[in-house]
Amino acid sequence: NNRSDSDASINLQLFSGKPANPADTHIEPTLEEP
C-alpha cells in the first residue's frame, strides 16, 4: 500500500532524524550507517 509506505517514510524520518527520501522508504536506518 502506498499509504503504508508514506507512514514508513514518516517513521523513518522520526527515528533516523533525516529527511525521508523515497529511496530510503524501504531502507532501514541501521543499513544506512557504516
CHARMM internal coordinates of N, CA and C (Angstrom, degrees):
IC EDIT
DIST 1 N 1 CA 1.4698
DIST 1 CA 1 C 1.5263
ANGL 1 N 1 CA 1 C 110.60
DIST 1 C 2 N 1.3036
ANGL 1 CA 1 C 2 N 116.14
DIHE 1 N 1 CA 1 C 2 N 135.34
DIST 2 N 2 CA 1.4606
ANGL 1 C 2 N 2 CA 119.44
DIHE 1 CA 1 C 2 N 2 CA 178.09
DIST 2 CA 2 C 1.5174
ANGL 2 N 2 CA 2 C 110.85
DIHE 1 C 2 N 2 CA 2 C -65.24
DIST 2 C 3 N 1.3208
ANGL 2 CA 2 C 3 N 114.64
DIHE 2 N 2 CA 2 C 3 N -30.74
DIST 3 N 3 CA 1.4518
ANGL 2 C 3 N 3 CA 119.47
DIHE 2 CA 2 C 3 N 3 CA -179.49
DIST 3 CA 3 C 1.5294
ANGL 3 N 3 CA 3 C 110.60
DIHE 2 C 3 N 3 CA 3 C -65.14
DIST 3 C 4 N 1.3300
ANGL 3 CA 3 C 4 N 115.67
DIHE 3 N 3 CA 3 C 4 N -41.00
DIST 4 N 4 CA 1.4676
ANGL 3 C 4 N 4 CA 121.15
DIHE 3 CA 3 C 4 N 4 CA 178.50
DIST 4 CA 4 C 1.5300
ANGL 4 N 4 CA 4 C 109.93
DIHE 3 C 4 N 4 CA 4 C -64.63
DIST 4 C 5 N 1.3298
ANGL 4 CA 4 C 5 N 116.30
DIHE 4 N 4 CA 4 C 5 N -36.53
DIST 5 N 5 CA 1.4613
ANGL 4 C 5 N 5 CA 120.49
DIHE 4 CA 4 C 5 N 5 CA 179.31
DIST 5 CA 5 C 1.5268
ANGL 5 N 5 CA 5 C 109.74
DIHE 4 C 5 N 5 CA 5 C -65.23
DIST 5 C 6 N 1.3271
ANGL 5 CA 5 C 6 N 116.15
DIHE 5 N 5 CA 5 C 6 N -37.08
DIST 6 N 6 CA 1.4591
ANGL 5 C 6 N 6 CA 120.05
DIHE 5 CA 5 C 6 N 6 CA 179.22
DIST 6 CA 6 C 1.5183
ANGL 6 N 6 CA 6 C 109.69
DIHE 5 C 6 N 6 CA 6 C -65.29
DIST 6 C 7 N 1.3274
ANGL 6 CA 6 C 7 N 116.46
DIHE 6 N 6 CA 6 C 7 N -44.59
DIST 7 N 7 CA 1.4595
ANGL 6 C 7 N 7 CA 120.81
DIHE 6 CA 6 C 7 N 7 CA 178.89
DIST 7 CA 7 C 1.5149
ANGL 7 N 7 CA 7 C 110.48
DIHE 6 C 7 N 7 CA 7 C -63.39
DIST 7 C 8 N 1.3162
ANGL 7 CA 7 C 8 N 116.52
DIHE 7 N 7 CA 7 C 8 N -37.96
DIST 8 N 8 CA 1.4651
ANGL 7 C 8 N 8 CA 121.27
DIHE 7 CA 7 C 8 N 8 CA -179.84
DIST 8 CA 8 C 1.5238
ANGL 8 N 8 CA 8 C 110.25
DIHE 7 C 8 N 8 CA 8 C -65.62
DIST 8 C 9 N 1.3181
ANGL 8 CA 8 C 9 N 116.63
DIHE 8 N 8 CA 8 C 9 N -40.83
DIST 9 N 9 CA 1.4654
ANGL 8 C 9 N 9 CA 120.02
DIHE 8 CA 8 C 9 N 9 CA -179.56
DIST 9 CA 9 C 1.5184
ANGL 9 N 9 CA 9 C 110.30
DIHE 8 C 9 N 9 CA 9 C -67.85
DIST 9 C 10 N 1.3447
ANGL 9 CA 9 C 10 N 116.08
DIHE 9 N 9 CA 9 C 10 N -36.01
DIST 10 N 10 CA 1.4663
ANGL 9 C 10 N 10 CA 120.29
DIHE 9 CA 9 C 10 N 10 CA 177.85
DIST 10 CA 10 C 1.5200
ANGL 10 N 10 CA 10 C 110.26
DIHE 9 C 10 N 10 CA 10 C -65.95
DIST 10 C 11 N 1.3254
ANGL 10 CA 10 C 11 N 116.20
DIHE 10 N 10 CA 10 C 11 N -45.79
DIST 11 N 11 CA 1.4620
ANGL 10 C 11 N 11 CA 120.45
DIHE 10 CA 10 C 11 N 11 CA 178.98
DIST 11 CA 11 C 1.5207
ANGL 11 N 11 CA 11 C 110.30
DIHE 10 C 11 N 11 CA 11 C -63.61
DIST 11 C 12 N 1.3164
ANGL 11 CA 11 C 12 N 116.92
DIHE 11 N 11 CA 11 C 12 N -38.88
DIST 12 N 12 CA 1.4595
ANGL 11 C 12 N 12 CA 121.81
DIHE 11 CA 11 C 12 N 12 CA 179.66
DIST 12 CA 12 C 1.5298
ANGL 12 N 12 CA 12 C 109.44
DIHE 11 C 12 N 12 CA 12 C -62.34
DIST 12 C 13 N 1.3316
ANGL 12 CA 12 C 13 N 115.35
DIHE 12 N 12 CA 12 C 13 N -41.05
DIST 13 N 13 CA 1.4593
ANGL 12 C 13 N 13 CA 119.90
DIHE 12 CA 12 C 13 N 13 CA -179.46
DIST 13 CA 13 C 1.5241
ANGL 13 N 13 CA 13 C 110.28
DIHE 12 C 13 N 13 CA 13 C -64.90
DIST 13 C 14 N 1.3345
ANGL 13 CA 13 C 14 N 116.50
DIHE 13 N 13 CA 13 C 14 N -39.87
DIST 14 N 14 CA 1.4567
ANGL 13 C 14 N 14 CA 120.80
DIHE 13 CA 13 C 14 N 14 CA -178.33
DIST 14 CA 14 C 1.5223
ANGL 14 N 14 CA 14 C 111.35
DIHE 13 C 14 N 14 CA 14 C -67.64
DIST 14 C 15 N 1.3266
ANGL 14 CA 14 C 15 N 116.56
DIHE 14 N 14 CA 14 C 15 N -43.50
DIST 15 N 15 CA 1.4585
ANGL 14 C 15 N 15 CA 120.55
DIHE 14 CA 14 C 15 N 15 CA -175.01
DIST 15 CA 15 C 1.5339
ANGL 15 N 15 CA 15 C 111.61
DIHE 14 C 15 N 15 CA 15 C -80.61
DIST 15 C 16 N 1.3149
ANGL 15 CA 15 C 16 N 116.86
DIHE 15 N 15 CA 15 C 16 N -35.39
DIST 16 N 16 CA 1.4628
ANGL 15 C 16 N 16 CA 120.00
DIHE 15 CA 15 C 16 N 16 CA -177.15
DIST 16 CA 16 C 1.5271
ANGL 16 N 16 CA 16 C 110.51
DIHE 15 C 16 N 16 CA 16 C -84.97
DIST 16 C 17 N 1.3296
ANGL 16 CA 16 C 17 N 116.04
DIHE 16 N 16 CA 16 C 17 N -23.96
DIST 17 N 17 CA 1.4526
ANGL 16 C 17 N 17 CA 120.50
DIHE 16 CA 16 C 17 N 17 CA -178.46
DIST 17 CA 17 C 1.5185
ANGL 17 N 17 CA 17 C 111.70
DIHE 16 C 17 N 17 CA 17 C 74.41
DIST 17 C 18 N 1.3314
ANGL 17 CA 17 C 18 N 116.16
DIHE 17 N 17 CA 17 C 18 N 12.28
DIST 18 N 18 CA 1.4539
ANGL 17 C 18 N 18 CA 121.22
DIHE 17 CA 17 C 18 N 18 CA 179.54
DIST 18 CA 18 C 1.5309
ANGL 18 N 18 CA 18 C 109.19
DIHE 17 C 18 N 18 CA 18 C -114.98
DIST 18 C 19 N 1.3367
ANGL 18 CA 18 C 19 N 117.03
DIHE 18 N 18 CA 18 C 19 N 157.68
DIST 19 N 19 CA 1.4629
ANGL 18 C 19 N 19 CA 120.54
DIHE 18 CA 18 C 19 N 19 CA 175.82
DIST 19 CA 19 C 1.5253
ANGL 19 N 19 CA 19 C 111.40
DIHE 18 C 19 N 19 CA 19 C -57.41
DIST 19 C 20 N 1.3183
ANGL 19 CA 19 C 20 N 116.32
DIHE 19 N 19 CA 19 C 20 N 135.18
DIST 20 N 20 CA 1.4686
ANGL 19 C 20 N 20 CA 119.55
DIHE 19 CA 19 C 20 N 20 CA -178.04
DIST 20 CA 20 C 1.5241
ANGL 20 N 20 CA 20 C 109.84
DIHE 19 C 20 N 20 CA 20 C -78.32
DIST 20 C 21 N 1.3223
ANGL 20 CA 20 C 21 N 116.38
DIHE 20 N 20 CA 20 C 21 N 104.83
DIST 21 N 21 CA 1.4613
ANGL 20 C 21 N 21 CA 121.68
DIHE 20 CA 20 C 21 N 21 CA 178.27
DIST 21 CA 21 C 1.5232
ANGL 21 N 21 CA 21 C 109.80
DIHE 20 C 21 N 21 CA 21 C -91.28
DIST 21 C 22 N 1.3497
ANGL 21 CA 21 C 22 N 118.34
DIHE 21 N 21 CA 21 C 22 N 146.88
DIST 22 N 22 CA 1.4632
ANGL 21 C 22 N 22 CA 122.32
DIHE 21 CA 21 C 22 N 22 CA 179.60
DIST 22 CA 22 C 1.5332
ANGL 22 N 22 CA 22 C 111.79
DIHE 21 C 22 N 22 CA 22 C -52.64
DIST 22 C 23 N 1.3224
ANGL 22 CA 22 C 23 N 116.78
DIHE 22 N 22 CA 22 C 23 N -37.17
DIST 23 N 23 CA 1.4610
ANGL 22 C 23 N 23 CA 120.97
DIHE 22 CA 22 C 23 N 23 CA -178.81
DIST 23 CA 23 C 1.5178
ANGL 23 N 23 CA 23 C 110.88
DIHE 22 C 23 N 23 CA 23 C -71.47
DIST 23 C 24 N 1.3392
ANGL 23 CA 23 C 24 N 115.83
DIHE 23 N 23 CA 23 C 24 N -25.03
DIST 24 N 24 CA 1.4646
ANGL 23 C 24 N 24 CA 119.85
DIHE 23 CA 23 C 24 N 24 CA -176.96
DIST 24 CA 24 C 1.5319
ANGL 24 N 24 CA 24 C 111.80
DIHE 23 C 24 N 24 CA 24 C -87.81
DIST 24 C 25 N 1.3427
ANGL 24 CA 24 C 25 N 116.04
DIHE 24 N 24 CA 24 C 25 N -5.05
DIST 25 N 25 CA 1.4516
ANGL 24 C 25 N 25 CA 119.75
DIHE 24 CA 24 C 25 N 25 CA -175.78
DIST 25 CA 25 C 1.5207
ANGL 25 N 25 CA 25 C 111.62
DIHE 24 C 25 N 25 CA 25 C -57.25
DIST 25 C 26 N 1.3272
ANGL 25 CA 25 C 26 N 116.66
DIHE 25 N 25 CA 25 C 26 N -41.33
DIST 26 N 26 CA 1.4659
ANGL 25 C 26 N 26 CA 120.50
DIHE 25 CA 25 C 26 N 26 CA -176.05
DIST 26 CA 26 C 1.5247
ANGL 26 N 26 CA 26 C 111.58
DIHE 25 C 26 N 26 CA 26 C -102.66
DIST 26 C 27 N 1.3417
ANGL 26 CA 26 C 27 N 116.27
DIHE 26 N 26 CA 26 C 27 N 11.30
DIST 27 N 27 CA 1.4690
ANGL 26 C 27 N 27 CA 120.06
DIHE 26 CA 26 C 27 N 27 CA 179.98
DIST 27 CA 27 C 1.5242
ANGL 27 N 27 CA 27 C 109.59
DIHE 26 C 27 N 27 CA 27 C -108.77
DIST 27 C 28 N 1.3181
ANGL 27 CA 27 C 28 N 116.16
DIHE 27 N 27 CA 27 C 28 N 131.86
DIST 28 N 28 CA 1.4566
ANGL 27 C 28 N 28 CA 119.71
DIHE 27 CA 27 C 28 N 28 CA -179.04
DIST 28 CA 28 C 1.5277
ANGL 28 N 28 CA 28 C 110.02
DIHE 27 C 28 N 28 CA 28 C -80.14
DIST 28 C 29 N 1.3337
ANGL 28 CA 28 C 29 N 116.98
DIHE 28 N 28 CA 28 C 29 N 144.27
DIST 29 N 29 CA 1.4627
ANGL 28 C 29 N 29 CA 121.67
DIHE 28 CA 28 C 29 N 29 CA -179.63
DIST 29 CA 29 C 1.5302
ANGL 29 N 29 CA 29 C 111.78
DIHE 28 C 29 N 29 CA 29 C -54.49
DIST 29 C 30 N 1.3224
ANGL 29 CA 29 C 30 N 117.30
DIHE 29 N 29 CA 29 C 30 N -33.68
DIST 30 N 30 CA 1.4609
ANGL 29 C 30 N 30 CA 121.72
DIHE 29 CA 29 C 30 N 30 CA -178.37
DIST 30 CA 30 C 1.5280
ANGL 30 N 30 CA 30 C 110.38
DIHE 29 C 30 N 30 CA 30 C -66.11
DIST 30 C 31 N 1.3396
ANGL 30 CA 30 C 31 N 116.43
DIHE 30 N 30 CA 30 C 31 N -30.10
DIST 31 N 31 CA 1.4619
ANGL 30 C 31 N 31 CA 120.25
DIHE 30 CA 30 C 31 N 31 CA -178.69
DIST 31 CA 31 C 1.5292
ANGL 31 N 31 CA 31 C 110.24
DIHE 30 C 31 N 31 CA 31 C -77.44
DIST 31 C 32 N 1.3312
ANGL 31 CA 31 C 32 N 116.73
DIHE 31 N 31 CA 31 C 32 N -26.04
DIST 32 N 32 CA 1.4568
ANGL 31 C 32 N 32 CA 120.54
DIHE 31 CA 31 C 32 N 32 CA -179.18
DIST 32 CA 32 C 1.5222
ANGL 32 N 32 CA 32 C 110.45
DIHE 31 C 32 N 32 CA 32 C -74.26
DIST 32 C 33 N 1.3317
ANGL 32 CA 32 C 33 N 117.10
DIHE 32 N 32 CA 32 C 33 N -28.71
DIST 33 N 33 CA 1.4598
ANGL 32 C 33 N 33 CA 120.30
DIHE 32 CA 32 C 33 N 33 CA -176.53
DIST 33 CA 33 C 1.5244
ANGL 33 N 33 CA 33 C 110.52
DIHE 32 C 33 N 33 CA 33 C -82.73
DIST 33 C 34 N 1.3065
ANGL 33 CA 33 C 34 N 117.49
DIHE 33 N 33 CA 33 C 34 N 141.45
DIST 34 N 34 CA 1.4725
ANGL 33 C 34 N 34 CA 122.82
DIHE 33 CA 33 C 34 N 34 CA -177.41
DIST 34 CA 34 C 1.5245
ANGL 34 N 34 CA 34 C 112.02
DIHE 33 C 34 N 34 CA 34 C -66.31
END
COOR INIT
IC SEED 1 N 1 CA 1 C
IC BUILD
